[in-house]
Amino acid sequence: MKFHYATLETCHTAQGVVLVIDVLRAFSNAAYAFSRGAKQIMLVSSVEEALTLKTKTPNSKAMGEVGGLPPAGFEYGNSPTQIFNENLTGLTLIQRTGAGTQGVVRCANADIMLAASLVVASATVNYILMIAPPELTFVITGGYNNDEDLSCAEYLEKLLTGQNPEKAPIVKRVYDSRDAVQHLDPNQPEFPESDLDYCTRISNFDFAMPITRKNNILTMQAVKP
């Protein structure tokens, strides 16, 4: 299997099988939402799209962030700490974030697309191995200078090539990343430190998160490989 790496700026060229990675926190938060009973998650680029789609979708609520915080009209933010305490049984969530959902929307040429994070690492690998594509693209939505997504991609690549890398260095890279800083600042309680713990529970869930496109709507579901 040949591996490629892309960013938000280059992912529009990605074809074939594409993994869109957002560890802090969009696709970790999405996984916890599924664990709390969410039926599906629709992915959009803007706040306006999310709110409009919510009005058209029965039994739905909006989830996500602008600048890390939930915008007006969103029932849920981007925090696994919050989502873990919610009962989301049967809900459709509509997610908008500054990195993760942007990557999904921009990967318009992907044939098969999955959202990925550390908490669904093993299941994502098993899903990819089931497909057995000749090539795979990792989309590093946080950029190469923001280490948590890159560390996840490199960890997944090692698993896909039959290696068994240690988990502790991956967790450390997340805690040392740029986006972790505000979670480690006691003066910013709106960014709970506990989110870092939730987001680094490697392979915490036994499902992957494939994304389908129908009528220009991108929908993610939890699927056990």
C-alpha positions in Angstrom: 0.0 0.0 0.0 1.3 3.4 -1.0 0.7 6.3 1.3 0.2 10.0 0.5 -0.1 13.0 2.9 -2.2 16.1 2.2 -3.4 19.2 4.1 -6.5 21.3 3.9 -4.8 23.3 1.1 -4.0 20.2 -1.1 -6.7 17.6 -0.2 -8.9 18.6 -3.1 -6.6 16.6 -5.3 -6.9 13.4 -3.3 -8.5 10.5 -5.0 -9.2 6.9 -4.1 -9.4 6.1 -0.4 -8.9 9.1 1.9 -8.7 9.4 5.7 -9.5 12.8 7.0 -7.9 13.2 10.4 -8.8 15.5 13.2 -7.7 14.4 16.7 -8.3 17.7 18.6 -11.2 17.5 18.5 -13.7 17.1 15.7 -13.4 13.4 14.9 -12.7 12.4 18.4 -15.8 14.2 19.5 -17.8 12.6 16.7 -16.7 9.1 17.9 -17.9 9.9 21.4 -21.2 11.2 20.0 -21.7 7.9 18.3 -20.9 6.1 21.5 -23.7 8.1 23.2 -26.2 6.9 20.7 -26.1 9.4 17.7 -27.6 7.9 14.6 -25.5 9.8 12.0 -23.5 12.9 11.6 -23.9 15.3 8.7 -20.8 17.3 7.9 -20.8 20.9 6.6 -18.5 23.8 6.0 -20.3 26.8 7.5 -22.4 27.7 10.5 -25.1 28.9 8.2 -25.2 25.5 6.4 -25.4 23.7 9.7 -28.3 25.8 11.0 -30.2 25.6 7.7 -29.8 21.8 7.5 -30.9 21.5 11.1 -34.2 23.1 10.2 -34.7 20.6 7.4 -33.7 17.5 9.3 -36.1 15.9 11.8 -34.7 15.0 15.2 -31.4 16.8 14.6 -29.1 19.1 16.5 -26.0 21.1 15.6 -22.5 20.3 17.0 -19.2 22.0 16.5 -17.2 25.2 16.9 -15.9 28.5 15.5 -12.6 29.4 17.2 -13.0 26.4 19.4 -16.4 27.4 20.9 -20.0 26.6 19.9 -21.6 29.4 17.9 -25.1 30.6 18.5 -27.8 28.1 17.6 -25.5 25.1 18.2 -26.7 22.7 21.0 -23.3 21.1 21.4 -19.7 22.3 21.1 -16.6 20.3 20.1 -15.8 18.9 23.5 -15.8 15.1 24.3 -16.0 16.1 27.9 -19.4 17.6 27.3 -20.6 15.0 24.7 -19.7 12.1 27.0 -22.4 13.2 29.4 -25.2 13.5 26.8 -27.8 11.1 25.7 -27.9 11.3 22.0 -29.9 8.2 21.2 -31.4 8.4 17.7 -30.2 11.9 17.0 -28.8 13.2 13.7 -26.0 15.6 14.5 -24.9 18.3 12.1 -21.2 19.1 12.6 -19.3 22.1 11.6 -15.7 22.7 12.7 -12.7 24.8 11.6 -10.5 21.9 10.4 -12.1 18.4 10.4 -15.3 19.1 8.5 -13.5 21.5 6.2 -11.2 18.6 5.1 -14.2 16.4 4.4 -16.0 19.0 2.3 -12.8 19.8 0.4 -12.1 16.1 -0.5 -14.5 16.3 -3.4 -12.6 13.8 -5.5 -12.3 11.0 -3.0 -13.9 7.7 -3.9 -14.0 6.4 -0.4 -13.7 8.7 2.6 -13.4 8.1 6.4 -13.1 10.4 9.3 -10.3 9.3 11.6 -8.8 10.0 15.0 -6.8 8.1 17.6 -9.9 6.8 19.4 -11.0 4.8 16.4 -7.5 3.9 15.2 -7.7 0.1 15.2 -11.2 -0.1 13.7 -10.2 2.4 11.0 -7.2 0.2 10.1 -9.3 -2.9 10.0 -11.8 -1.1 7.7 -9.0 -0.1 5.4 -7.4 -3.5 5.3 -10.8 -4.9 4.4 -10.9 -2.6 1.3 -7.2 -3.3 0.6 -6.6 -0.2 -1.6 -3.3 0.1 -3.5 -3.0 3.7 -2.3 -4.2 5.8 0.7 -4.2 9.5 1.4 -4.0 10.9 4.9 -5.5 14.5 5.2 -3.7 16.3 8.1 -6.4 18.9 8.8 -4.4 20.7 11.5 -1.4 21.1 9.2 2.1 19.7 9.5 3.1 22.2 12.1 0.4 21.0 14.5 1.5 17.6 15.5 -1.5 15.7 16.8 -3.0 14.9 13.4 0.4 14.0 11.9 1.1 11.7 14.8 -2.2 10.0 14.3 -1.5 9.5 10.6 2.0 8.1 11.2 0.5 5.8 13.8 -2.1 4.5 11.4 0.5 4.0 8.7 2.6 1.8 11.0 -0.5 -0.2 12.0 -1.4 -0.7 8.3 2.1 -2.0 7.6 1.9 -4.6 10.3 3.9 -2.7 13.0 3.0 -2.4 16.6 4.2 1.0 17.7 4.2 2.2 21.3 1.3 4.3 22.3 2.9 6.6 24.9 5.0 8.6 22.4 1.8 9.3 20.3 -0.1 10.5 23.4 2.9 12.8 24.3 2.9 14.3 20.8 -0.8 15.2 21.2 -0.2 16.8 24.6 2.8 18.7 23.2 0.9 19.9 20.1 -0.1 23.5 19.5 -3.8 22.9 19.9 -3.3 21.3 23.2 -1.9 24.5 24.8 -5.3 26.1 25.6 -6.5 22.8 27.2 -3.5 23.0 29.6 -4.3 26.6 30.5 -6.3 26.8 33.8 -7.4 30.3 32.7 -9.3 28.8 29.8 -11.9 26.5 31.4 -13.9 26.5 28.2 -11.2 24.2 26.8 -11.2 21.4 29.4 -7.9 19.5 30.0 -10.0 16.4 30.2 -10.6 16.6 26.4 -6.9 15.7 25.9 -7.5 12.5 27.9 -10.6 11.6 25.9 -8.9 12.3 22.6 -5.9 10.1 23.4 -7.7 7.0 24.4 -6.2 5.1 21.5 -8.6 2.6 19.9 -11.2 3.2 22.5 -14.0 2.3 20.1 -14.6 -0.6 17.8 -16.1 1.2 14.9 -14.8 3.2 11.9 -16.5 6.3 10.6 -17.0 6.1 6.8 -18.6 9.1 5.0 -21.0 8.9 2.2 -22.1 11.6 -0.2 -25.8 11.7 -1.4 -27.5 14.7 -3.0 -24.5 16.8 -2.0 -25.0 15.9 1.7 -22.0 14.3 3.5 -23.1 11.8 6.1 -20.8 9.9 8.6 -21.9 6.8 10.3 -20.3 4.4 12.8 -19.6 1.0 11.2 -17.9 -2.0 12.8 -15.5 -3.6 10.3 
